[in-house]
Amino acid sequence: MDKIQALDSATLKPDSLTCQPRLFSPKGNAFSTHTTISFTLDQPAQVTIKVYNVAGQLVEWIAQQQAFSSGKQAIRWNGRDSEDEVVATGLYIVTVTEGSQTQDKVVNVWNH
């Protein structure tokens, strides 16, 4: 029974998480106004995507156990927090979690 369950579990492909561009500005300022979070799944899965500040505080919950199909996925983050306010200039950690697998990337928000 355990072997069947293991075969049925989705995998977040190793090192598949990217955030492009890594430097962006929600206010524009000659930069892109968002970053695109991309990752690859080997089969359909429920995925959670969160953004934290460097102090480890949750800033935005982009997806909570959201269903994604297999293959390459892409979702945007517009540099706003859970209250729809533009976040402060600084580094932010994007985490993508599927089951017990988590991948992280750092993005830089620039609002000057």
Chimera marker file (.cmm) of the C-alpha trace (Angstrom):
<marker_set name="trace">
<marker id="1" x="0.000" y="0.000" z="0.000" r="1" g="1" b="0" radius="0.5"/>
<marker id="2" x="2.788" y="2.473" z="0.859" r="1" g="1" b="0" radius="0.5"/>
<marker id="3" x="4.525" y="1.841" z="-2.478" r="1" g="1" b="0" radius="0.5"/>
<marker id="4" x="1.359" y="2.685" z="-4.407" r="1" g="1" b="0" radius="0.5"/>
<marker id="5" x="0.913" y="5.915" z="-2.437" r="1" g="1" b="0" radius="0.5"/>
<marker id="6" x="4.524" y="6.884" z="-3.110" r="1" g="1" b="0" radius="0.5"/>
<marker id="7" x="4.007" y="6.373" z="-6.861" r="1" g="1" b="0" radius="0.5"/>
<marker id="8" x="0.876" y="8.524" z="-6.781" r="1" g="1" b="0" radius="0.5"/>
<marker id="9" x="2.550" y="11.521" z="-5.144" r="1" g="1" b="0" radius="0.5"/>
<marker id="10" x="3.552" y="14.444" z="-7.330" r="1" g="1" b="0" radius="0.5"/>
<marker id="11" x="7.077" y="15.771" z="-7.456" r="1" g="1" b="0" radius="0.5"/>
<marker id="12" x="8.185" y="19.360" z="-7.665" r="1" g="1" b="0" radius="0.5"/>
<marker id="13" x="11.028" y="18.973" z="-10.159" r="1" g="1" b="0" radius="0.5"/>
<marker id="14" x="14.376" y="19.719" z="-8.447" r="1" g="1" b="0" radius="0.5"/>
<marker id="15" x="15.690" y="23.231" z="-9.031" r="1" g="1" b="0" radius="0.5"/>
<marker id="16" x="12.736" y="24.078" z="-11.282" r="1" g="1" b="0" radius="0.5"/>
<marker id="17" x="11.661" y="27.186" z="-9.344" r="1" g="1" b="0" radius="0.5"/>
<marker id="18" x="12.531" y="30.476" z="-11.018" r="1" g="1" b="0" radius="0.5"/>
<marker id="19" x="11.384" y="34.056" z="-10.462" r="1" g="1" b="0" radius="0.5"/>
<marker id="20" x="11.850" y="36.346" z="-13.446" r="1" g="1" b="0" radius="0.5"/>
<marker id="21" x="12.802" y="39.063" z="-13.296" r="1" g="1" b="0" radius="0.5"/>
<marker id="22" x="14.556" y="38.758" z="-9.938" r="1" g="1" b="0" radius="0.5"/>
<marker id="23" x="14.513" y="42.582" z="-9.605" r="1" g="1" b="0" radius="0.5"/>
<marker id="24" x="11.192" y="44.336" z="-10.174" r="1" g="1" b="0" radius="0.5"/>
<marker id="25" x="9.208" y="47.364" z="-9.049" r="1" g="1" b="0" radius="0.5"/>
<marker id="26" x="5.457" y="47.315" z="-8.370" r="1" g="1" b="0" radius="0.5"/>
<marker id="27" x="5.549" y="51.077" z="-9.094" r="1" g="1" b="0" radius="0.5"/>
<marker id="28" x="7.220" y="50.649" z="-12.490" r="1" g="1" b="0" radius="0.5"/>
<marker id="29" x="10.299" y="52.891" z="-12.279" r="1" g="1" b="0" radius="0.5"/>
<marker id="30" x="11.739" y="51.505" z="-15.556" r="1" g="1" b="0" radius="0.5"/>
<marker id="31" x="11.490" y="47.939" z="-14.223" r="1" g="1" b="0" radius="0.5"/>
<marker id="32" x="8.902" y="45.225" z="-14.696" r="1" g="1" b="0" radius="0.5"/>
<marker id="33" x="5.910" y="45.682" z="-12.353" r="1" g="1" b="0" radius="0.5"/>
<marker id="34" x="5.819" y="42.006" z="-11.360" r="1" g="1" b="0" radius="0.5"/>
<marker id="35" x="7.831" y="38.807" z="-11.182" r="1" g="1" b="0" radius="0.5"/>
<marker id="36" x="6.714" y="35.540" z="-12.735" r="1" g="1" b="0" radius="0.5"/>
<marker id="37" x="7.086" y="32.535" z="-10.442" r="1" g="1" b="0" radius="0.5"/>
<marker id="38" x="7.666" y="29.372" z="-12.504" r="1" g="1" b="0" radius="0.5"/>
<marker id="39" x="8.044" y="25.754" z="-11.425" r="1" g="1" b="0" radius="0.5"/>
<marker id="40" x="7.540" y="22.295" z="-12.899" r="1" g="1" b="0" radius="0.5"/>
<marker id="41" x="5.416" y="19.411" z="-11.613" r="1" g="1" b="0" radius="0.5"/>
<marker id="42" x="5.686" y="15.834" z="-12.859" r="1" g="1" b="0" radius="0.5"/>
<marker id="43" x="1.922" y="15.380" z="-12.368" r="1" g="1" b="0" radius="0.5"/>
<marker id="44" x="-1.082" y="17.404" z="-11.146" r="1" g="1" b="0" radius="0.5"/>
<marker id="45" x="-0.736" y="18.548" z="-7.525" r="1" g="1" b="0" radius="0.5"/>
<marker id="46" x="-1.943" y="20.908" z="-4.811" r="1" g="1" b="0" radius="0.5"/>
<marker id="47" x="0.651" y="23.681" z="-4.408" r="1" g="1" b="0" radius="0.5"/>
<marker id="48" x="1.123" y="26.459" z="-1.863" r="1" g="1" b="0" radius="0.5"/>
<marker id="49" x="3.016" y="29.632" z="-2.804" r="1" g="1" b="0" radius="0.5"/>
<marker id="50" x="3.995" y="32.168" z="-0.147" r="1" g="1" b="0" radius="0.5"/>
<marker id="51" x="6.153" y="35.286" z="-0.005" r="1" g="1" b="0" radius="0.5"/>
<marker id="52" x="8.121" y="36.213" z="3.139" r="1" g="1" b="0" radius="0.5"/>
<marker id="53" x="10.203" y="39.240" z="4.023" r="1" g="1" b="0" radius="0.5"/>
<marker id="54" x="13.798" y="38.668" z="5.154" r="1" g="1" b="0" radius="0.5"/>
<marker id="55" x="12.642" y="38.748" z="8.794" r="1" g="1" b="0" radius="0.5"/>
<marker id="56" x="10.611" y="35.618" z="8.056" r="1" g="1" b="0" radius="0.5"/>
<marker id="57" x="7.205" y="37.315" z="8.247" r="1" g="1" b="0" radius="0.5"/>
<marker id="58" x="4.531" y="36.154" z="5.805" r="1" g="1" b="0" radius="0.5"/>
<marker id="59" x="3.813" y="39.002" z="3.386" r="1" g="1" b="0" radius="0.5"/>
<marker id="60" x="1.524" y="37.362" z="0.827" r="1" g="1" b="0" radius="0.5"/>
<marker id="61" x="-0.140" y="33.983" z="0.365" r="1" g="1" b="0" radius="0.5"/>
<marker id="62" x="-0.353" y="33.687" z="-3.414" r="1" g="1" b="0" radius="0.5"/>
<marker id="63" x="-1.794" y="30.159" z="-3.554" r="1" g="1" b="0" radius="0.5"/>
<marker id="64" x="-3.061" y="27.916" z="-0.777" r="1" g="1" b="0" radius="0.5"/>
<marker id="65" x="-3.271" y="24.264" z="-1.784" r="1" g="1" b="0" radius="0.5"/>
<marker id="66" x="-4.226" y="25.383" z="-5.286" r="1" g="1" b="0" radius="0.5"/>
<marker id="67" x="-4.588" y="22.727" z="-7.968" r="1" g="1" b="0" radius="0.5"/>
<marker id="68" x="-1.977" y="22.911" z="-10.728" r="1" g="1" b="0" radius="0.5"/>
<marker id="69" x="-1.648" y="20.596" z="-13.720" r="1" g="1" b="0" radius="0.5"/>
<marker id="70" x="1.494" y="18.694" z="-14.626" r="1" g="1" b="0" radius="0.5"/>
<marker id="71" x="4.306" y="20.418" z="-16.489" r="1" g="1" b="0" radius="0.5"/>
<marker id="72" x="5.647" y="23.955" z="-16.280" r="1" g="1" b="0" radius="0.5"/>
<marker id="73" x="3.536" y="26.394" z="-14.255" r="1" g="1" b="0" radius="0.5"/>
<marker id="74" x="3.681" y="30.184" z="-14.046" r="1" g="1" b="0" radius="0.5"/>
<marker id="75" x="1.980" y="32.614" z="-11.683" r="1" g="1" b="0" radius="0.5"/>
<marker id="76" x="2.659" y="36.314" z="-11.131" r="1" g="1" b="0" radius="0.5"/>
<marker id="77" x="3.394" y="38.230" z="-7.946" r="1" g="1" b="0" radius="0.5"/>
<marker id="78" x="2.770" y="41.961" z="-8.262" r="1" g="1" b="0" radius="0.5"/>
<marker id="79" x="4.828" y="43.041" z="-5.236" r="1" g="1" b="0" radius="0.5"/>
<marker id="80" x="1.795" y="43.621" z="-3.040" r="1" g="1" b="0" radius="0.5"/>
<marker id="81" x="1.039" y="42.194" z="0.383" r="1" g="1" b="0" radius="0.5"/>
<marker id="82" x="-2.118" y="40.472" z="1.642" r="1" g="1" b="0" radius="0.5"/>
<marker id="83" x="-3.723" y="43.895" z="2.178" r="1" g="1" b="0" radius="0.5"/>
<marker id="84" x="-2.988" y="44.897" z="-1.450" r="1" g="1" b="0" radius="0.5"/>
<marker id="85" x="-0.348" y="47.415" z="-0.340" r="1" g="1" b="0" radius="0.5"/>
<marker id="86" x="2.925" y="47.728" z="-2.238" r="1" g="1" b="0" radius="0.5"/>
<marker id="87" x="5.661" y="46.067" z="-0.178" r="1" g="1" b="0" radius="0.5"/>
<marker id="88" x="8.717" y="48.009" z="0.937" r="1" g="1" b="0" radius="0.5"/>
<marker id="89" x="11.932" y="47.998" z="-1.049" r="1" g="1" b="0" radius="0.5"/>
<marker id="90" x="14.000" y="44.961" z="-0.109" r="1" g="1" b="0" radius="0.5"/>
<marker id="91" x="14.552" y="41.251" z="-0.526" r="1" g="1" b="0" radius="0.5"/>
<marker id="92" x="11.666" y="38.772" z="-0.387" r="1" g="1" b="0" radius="0.5"/>
<marker id="93" x="11.675" y="34.981" z="-0.268" r="1" g="1" b="0" radius="0.5"/>
<marker id="94" x="9.249" y="33.151" z="-2.556" r="1" g="1" b="0" radius="0.5"/>
<marker id="95" x="8.463" y="29.590" z="-1.407" r="1" g="1" b="0" radius="0.5"/>
<marker id="96" x="6.697" y="26.941" z="-3.452" r="1" g="1" b="0" radius="0.5"/>
<marker id="97" x="5.536" y="23.871" z="-1.527" r="1" g="1" b="0" radius="0.5"/>
<marker id="98" x="4.079" y="20.611" z="-2.800" r="1" g="1" b="0" radius="0.5"/>
<marker id="99" x="3.589" y="18.026" z="-0.064" r="1" g="1" b="0" radius="0.5"/>
<marker id="100" x="6.848" y="17.859" z="1.902" r="1" g="1" b="0" radius="0.5"/>
<marker id="101" x="8.898" y="19.476" z="-0.884" r="1" g="1" b="0" radius="0.5"/>
<marker id="102" x="9.728" y="23.182" z="-0.744" r="1" g="1" b="0" radius="0.5"/>
<marker id="103" x="11.827" y="25.342" z="-3.046" r="1" g="1" b="0" radius="0.5"/>
<marker id="104" x="12.801" y="28.961" z="-2.335" r="1" g="1" b="0" radius="0.5"/>
<marker id="105" x="14.002" y="31.899" z="-4.423" r="1" g="1" b="0" radius="0.5"/>
<marker id="106" x="14.907" y="35.431" z="-3.415" r="1" g="1" b="0" radius="0.5"/>
<marker id="107" x="13.539" y="38.409" z="-5.345" r="1" g="1" b="0" radius="0.5"/>
<marker id="108" x="14.388" y="42.080" z="-4.985" r="1" g="1" b="0" radius="0.5"/>
<marker id="109" x="11.626" y="44.706" z="-4.906" r="1" g="1" b="0" radius="0.5"/>
<marker id="110" x="12.793" y="48.228" z="-5.789" r="1" g="1" b="0" radius="0.5"/>
<marker id="111" x="10.414" y="51.146" z="-5.242" r="1" g="1" b="0" radius="0.5"/>
<marker id="112" x="12.663" y="54.203" z="-5.570" r="1" g="1" b="0" radius="0.5"/>
<link id1="1" id2="2" r="1" g="1" b="0" radius="0.2"/>
<link id1="2" id2="3" r="1" g="1" b="0" radius="0.2"/>
<link id1="3" id2="4" r="1" g="1" b="0" radius="0.2"/>
<link id1="4" id2="5" r="1" g="1" b="0" radius="0.2"/>
<link id1="5" id2="6" r="1" g="1" b="0" radius="0.2"/>
<link id1="6" id2="7" r="1" g="1" b="0" radius="0.2"/>
<link id1="7" id2="8" r="1" g="1" b="0" radius="0.2"/>
<link id1="8" id2="9" r="1" g="1" b="0" radius="0.2"/>
<link id1="9" id2="10" r="1" g="1" b="0" radius="0.2"/>
<link id1="10" id2="11" r="1" g="1" b="0" radius="0.2"/>
<link id1="11" id2="12" r="1" g="1" b="0" radius="0.2"/>
<link id1="12" id2="13" r="1" g="1" b="0" radius="0.2"/>
<link id1="13" id2="14" r="1" g="1" b="0" radius="0.2"/>
<link id1="14" id2="15" r="1" g="1" b="0" radius="0.2"/>
<link id1="15" id2="16" r="1" g="1" b="0" radius="0.2"/>
<link id1="16" id2="17" r="1" g="1" b="0" radius="0.2"/>
<link id1="17" id2="18" r="1" g="1" b="0" radius="0.2"/>
<link id1="18" id2="19" r="1" g="1" b="0" radius="0.2"/>
<link id1="19" id2="20" r="1" g="1" b="0" radius="0.2"/>
<link id1="20" id2="21" r="1" g="1" b="0" radius="0.2"/>
<link id1="21" id2="22" r="1" g="1" b="0" radius="0.2"/>
<link id1="22" id2="23" r="1" g="1" b="0" radius="0.2"/>
<link id1="23" id2="24" r="1" g="1" b="0" radius="0.2"/>
<link id1="24" id2="25" r="1" g="1" b="0" radius="0.2"/>
<link id1="25" id2="26" r="1" g="1" b="0" radius="0.2"/>
<link id1="26" id2="27" r="1" g="1" b="0" radius="0.2"/>
<link id1="27" id2="28" r="1" g="1" b="0" radius="0.2"/>
<link id1="28" id2="29" r="1" g="1" b="0" radius="0.2"/>
<link id1="29" id2="30" r="1" g="1" b="0" radius="0.2"/>
<link id1="30" id2="31" r="1" g="1" b="0" radius="0.2"/>
<link id1="31" id2="32" r="1" g="1" b="0" radius="0.2"/>
<link id1="32" id2="33" r="1" g="1" b="0" radius="0.2"/>
<link id1="33" id2="34" r="1" g="1" b="0" radius="0.2"/>
<link id1="34" id2="35" r="1" g="1" b="0" radius="0.2"/>
<link id1="35" id2="36" r="1" g="1" b="0" radius="0.2"/>
<link id1="36" id2="37" r="1" g="1" b="0" radius="0.2"/>
<link id1="37" id2="38" r="1" g="1" b="0" radius="0.2"/>
<link id1="38" id2="39" r="1" g="1" b="0" radius="0.2"/>
<link id1="39" id2="40" r="1" g="1" b="0" radius="0.2"/>
<link id1="40" id2="41" r="1" g="1" b="0" radius="0.2"/>
<link id1="41" id2="42" r="1" g="1" b="0" radius="0.2"/>
<link id1="42" id2="43" r="1" g="1" b="0" radius="0.2"/>
<link id1="43" id2="44" r="1" g="1" b="0" radius="0.2"/>
<link id1="44" id2="45" r="1" g="1" b="0" radius="0.2"/>
<link id1="45" id2="46" r="1" g="1" b="0" radius="0.2"/>
<link id1="46" id2="47" r="1" g="1" b="0" radius="0.2"/>
<link id1="47" id2="48" r="1" g="1" b="0" radius="0.2"/>
<link id1="48" id2="49" r="1" g="1" b="0" radius="0.2"/>
<link id1="49" id2="50" r="1" g="1" b="0" radius="0.2"/>
<link id1="50" id2="51" r="1" g="1" b="0" radius="0.2"/>
<link id1="51" id2="52" r="1" g="1" b="0" radius="0.2"/>
<link id1="52" id2="53" r="1" g="1" b="0" radius="0.2"/>
<link id1="53" id2="54" r="1" g="1" b="0" radius="0.2"/>
<link id1="54" id2="55" r="1" g="1" b="0" radius="0.2"/>
<link id1="55" id2="56" r="1" g="1" b="0" radius="0.2"/>
<link id1="56" id2="57" r="1" g="1" b="0" radius="0.2"/>
<link id1="57" id2="58" r="1" g="1" b="0" radius="0.2"/>
<link id1="58" id2="59" r="1" g="1" b="0" radius="0.2"/>
<link id1="59" id2="60" r="1" g="1" b="0" radius="0.2"/>
<link id1="60" id2="61" r="1" g="1" b="0" radius="0.2"/>
<link id1="61" id2="62" r="1" g="1" b="0" radius="0.2"/>
<link id1="62" id2="63" r="1" g="1" b="0" radius="0.2"/>
<link id1="63" id2="64" r="1" g="1" b="0" radius="0.2"/>
<link id1="64" id2="65" r="1" g="1" b="0" radius="0.2"/>
<link id1="65" id2="66" r="1" g="1" b="0" radius="0.2"/>
<link id1="66" id2="67" r="1" g="1" b="0" radius="0.2"/>
<link id1="67" id2="68" r="1" g="1" b="0" radius="0.2"/>
<link id1="68" id2="69" r="1" g="1" b="0" radius="0.2"/>
<link id1="69" id2="70" r="1" g="1" b="0" radius="0.2"/>
<link id1="70" id2="71" r="1" g="1" b="0" radius="0.2"/>
<link id1="71" id2="72" r="1" g="1" b="0" radius="0.2"/>
<link id1="72" id2="73" r="1" g="1" b="0" radius="0.2"/>
<link id1="73" id2="74" r="1" g="1" b="0" radius="0.2"/>
<link id1="74" id2="75" r="1" g="1" b="0" radius="0.2"/>
<link id1="75" id2="76" r="1" g="1" b="0" radius="0.2"/>
<link id1="76" id2="77" r="1" g="1" b="0" radius="0.2"/>
<link id1="77" id2="78" r="1" g="1" b="0" radius="0.2"/>
<link id1="78" id2="79" r="1" g="1" b="0" radius="0.2"/>
<link id1="79" id2="80" r="1" g="1" b="0" radius="0.2"/>
<link id1="80" id2="81" r="1" g="1" b="0" radius="0.2"/>
<link id1="81" id2="82" r="1" g="1" b="0" radius="0.2"/>
<link id1="82" id2="83" r="1" g="1" b="0" radius="0.2"/>
<link id1="83" id2="84" r="1" g="1" b="0" radius="0.2"/>
<link id1="84" id2="85" r="1" g="1" b="0" radius="0.2"/>
<link id1="85" id2="86" r="1" g="1" b="0" radius="0.2"/>
<link id1="86" id2="87" r="1" g="1" b="0" radius="0.2"/>
<link id1="87" id2="88" r="1" g="1" b="0" radius="0.2"/>
<link id1="88" id2="89" r="1" g="1" b="0" radius="0.2"/>
<link id1="89" id2="90" r="1" g="1" b="0" radius="0.2"/>
<link id1="90" id2="91" r="1" g="1" b="0" radius="0.2"/>
<link id1="91" id2="92" r="1" g="1" b="0" radius="0.2"/>
<link id1="92" id2="93" r="1" g="1" b="0" radius="0.2"/>
<link id1="93" id2="94" r="1" g="1" b="0" radius="0.2"/>
<link id1="94" id2="95" r="1" g="1" b="0" radius="0.2"/>
<link id1="95" id2="96" r="1" g="1" b="0" radius="0.2"/>
<link id1="96" id2="97" r="1" g="1" b="0" radius="0.2"/>
<link id1="97" id2="98" r="1" g="1" b="0" radius="0.2"/>
<link id1="98" id2="99" r="1" g="1" b="0" radius="0.2"/>
<link id1="99" id2="100" r="1" g="1" b="0" radius="0.2"/>
<link id1="100" id2="101" r="1" g="1" b="0" radius="0.2"/>
<link id1="101" id2="102" r="1" g="1" b="0" radius="0.2"/>
<link id1="102" id2="103" r="1" g="1" b="0" radius="0.2"/>
<link id1="103" id2="104" r="1" g="1" b="0" radius="0.2"/>
<link id1="104" id2="105" r="1" g="1" b="0" radius="0.2"/>
<link id1="105" id2="106" r="1" g="1" b="0" radius="0.2"/>
<link id1="106" id2="107" r="1" g="1" b="0" radius="0.2"/>
<link id1="107" id2="108" r="1" g="1" b="0" radius="0.2"/>
<link id1="108" id2="109" r="1" g="1" b="0" radius="0.2"/>
<link id1="109" id2="110" r="1" g="1" b="0" radius="0.2"/>
<link id1="110" id2="111" r="1" g="1" b="0" radius="0.2"/>
<link id1="111" id2="112" r="1" g="1" b="0" radius="0.2"/>
</marker_set>
